[in-house]
Amino acid sequence: MAEKVYTFEEVVKHNNHHDCWLIISGKVYDVTAFLADHPGGDETLLDSTGKDATGDFEDVGHSKDAKDKMKGLLIGDFDESTLPPQ
């Protein structure tokens, strides 16, 4: 079965402590359950909502373990054509 494809309009609605999704490298992640455990704090993740967070994620230089953990948070693909111009 194909993964769900989300638009920017859909993803941007999930931007708080109770419902937090991120766009990273063309994928959509529901990081809500991970907010309290994130080593950089929940605000780091919340600050990355409402945009393509790929740059934020790559700038930190996450470990292999962190990237592996993301696999369990993946909920679908992101339709990059829906990202507003910067």
N, C-alpha and C positions, 0 to 999 in steps of 0.2 A: 504494500500500500504506500502511495506517495505521501510525503510529509505535507502537512498543511502549509500553505503560503499565506503570510500575513502582510498587510499593507501598513504603511507608516501610520495612517489614521487609526488602525486597530491597535498597534503597539503603543502609541503615545498615550493612550488612555490608562495604561498600567504604570503609574509613576509615583507610587506611595509605599509606605511601610507594610501595607496589607496586600499589595498587589503590584509587583515590580518586575517588569520585563526589560531586557536589554537587546539591542541589535549589535552583533559582533560578527564581522566577516561574512555577512550575508545570511546569518542564522539568527533566530529569535530564541532567547533563553528566559525562562521564568526563574528569577533568582530570589523570589520572595522568601522561600524557606532557608536561604543561605544568608540573608541580610545580617542576622545576629552573629553568624560565625565568620563573616568576612574579616580577614586579618587587618584590612585597612579601614574597617568600620562601615556601618551601613550607609552613612552619608556619601561615601565614595561611590557606591553603586547608585544611590538615588540621584547623585549629580550627573550620572551618565545616562539618565532616561531622557526621552524626547529627542534623541539624535542618534546618529550612527556612532556607537561607542568603540569602534574598532581601534581608533587611534589611542583612546584612553587606555584600553586593555593592552595594546602592544607597547606603549610607552613605559609601562610598569615592568615589563619583562617577567611575566608569570612563569612559574615552574611547570614542569611536565605534570606534576601531581595536580596543580590547579587546572591545567588544560584537560586532564582526564576527568576531574570532578565536573567540569562543564558539560561533558557528554550526558550526564544524568539530569541536567537542567534544560537540555535542548527540547523545544516544543515545536519547531518548524523552521521553514525557510522564510527569508524576507524578500519581498518584491522591491528590488532596489529602484525600479522606475517610479515608485511612489514617494521616494525621499525628496523633500523640498530642497530647492537650491540653497546653497550656503551663502 
